[in-house]
Amino acid sequence: MAMAEAAVKPPALRSVEEFDLDPTHLDARLKASSTPFVARGLAKSWPLVKAGLDGGGADARAYLLQHARDRRFEVNIGTPGEGARLFYDREMGMNFQMGRAALSDIFSGIEANLDKPDAPAVYLSSIEMRAYFDGLYEANHADLPGRETRDSIWIGTRTRIAPHNDIPDNLAVCAVGRRRFTLFAPEAFVDLYLGPLENTPAGRAVSMVDLADPDFAKYPRFTEALESAQVAELEPGDALFIPSLWYHHVEALDPFNVLINHWWRETPRFLGDPEQALLHAILAIRDLSPEARERWKALFDHYVFSGGASAAAHLPEGKRGILDPLDADSAGRLRAFLLRALSQ
């Protein structure tokens, strides 16, 4: 009888770099950092953080309801007894249902199930703060001068969200409850076994590996991703900087949890979304012959990935069309051209 293969033991993960930052020093640290870091106690003075320290979340829910607008909130509800992981089902559909309800009704449902072992996961994801709450952002936000931020709040019970990345830089502030982030550098994508690009639990491609019980026989390269992974354990008031395209697995660890995200991009808003370019390249280039793909790869290198300087050097400055640096006007004309072309 062949000897059974030894179980793969996951490596111990190193911790994300930490700083005890005064909020006035956050901007300088962000400008100096290209890798994740934890800012301990950055938001300890926020009213929401203070309200959440009652332990059960009741004061935090009351505080949020005081600021909530009279509108229906989108909520994701897992299957009772299926645990905290919001993911695909066996048919590659979703293992949760989406609905809309008043925030007070959602909170009543959470409170009714707090002590039940088979309670469904409840998750309000990426709710725009200023669209759904009055005064909440103004009282609970990090000062990020010179950045045009998109500010979201995430509210829910115990949940586990599969590794995924985001295009903007991200300052994630743990406001209520505890959170654990496991982070992977952008180049680890090949070892994360990503799922479909368009059929996703929340708009981003996610790793198919369950970090709570990784199947190393099915996903052997995941051990390489873990070799360089980092982990951050956040208490209320702590913040985590997640640079653009870093993958992160997120666990909300307490019965009631709130996270606030500040997202921003270093590039101007008029520039396009790189992922849309990736999707269109799949449509237009991936299924060409190998020879044709090589030719297009050379063109992309020449016009895009080189930065494009040599592609335009022989043309008069200011007369290079879209080969000149883009501004809001030329980017708008290019976008309009693409929209007309794609609609045909």
Steps between C-alpha positions, in 0.01 A plus 500: 500500500640839403578727788245780533628839402586719795257783557624837382561728796428864416791733583473745785398838360700809579324805638437816305728788597348712779521863606352699787396799292360832600236584234706804395783268394285268291547687173880485520494128577267431206725692263803303622338154479450265206417200719228442762527638851282517811438833673413405857237714669466738207121530545474443875331839547223439245150505653414177317804324644409616851137390453616155391703433812192385693587147383170390353467767235166634625632854552670494161177394330311775681763752393477391136119516507518859628683594179329268250291654225147379436579269213540130432844348546632215285587198714650156436358214706667160518332164536425407865746243628746554213752698702665837447654450154326702229603323182380289209263209538562162335356623171719814497204714594516691827444342841315810619193697402482873438214715624406853604358617830503788745812499716287471815342179368840357406632573848190342657573183304862499615397547863244220478771256391796612710510190722399240240779268380335455159428871442544615140786732417374855443716742305444854377789550261653824373214732597579855388517696825383840382216357290351285779586691818483862616804623691659157542793568268558846646537355852688183405764531230875512458656824378650426156595836351545528125313176431157468344362211702209263465379424851308183583374322808475122543265368770422144600530191712790252493606466136790368292573660163728320254831653389443771239659828401382853425633748249511805733722540803304426814509613861280253688401613849371243748224691682299230684602143576828335405629421149772277366653575160725257314685682222676384186714712267362574151737254331355212706190488278622195310526302827158606633295304244263782415141437396310653207559865421136585432304261723616607844354528851559877513640629173860383542658168405557295817729216596332161487710380796330486839758649738331332797553156343729523195501202267869482411449194280259696281684832529868407550646841406305663782784398733721745305248778553503431874881517514486877445156575648454745786234517768353798687281466809300820552329623815240780498670824404783334305549567128666299223647646183446263204683622189345468156466142372610332824281196562329476838293239680274665758351342813253683723548323832230629735119469504473859370765677293542830316780599263549835326696519175660804341593421139698723265699479178826680429401543134251764382135404495477556122729203432339163436466188711784254418278202571259606226798497264583147619146381435497655153837341424349161583218579258725632223838327530508185714342267243712612205768271361827481694675695225240779509518518880877546482458787254243671721718439806782688324263788420375516860859505624585780256199724564399413857738307724811691391329824602468596133784755479683335212174445313448876476854638494507551121176704500473876570415579861136595540411328172520142616130444568444248777873424498545831681437488878125476553302777662130519580409616149704247302399219738135598449537489122669161519227365727230628263677334205515169688133519601399554137721212385374261768134580423531393136 
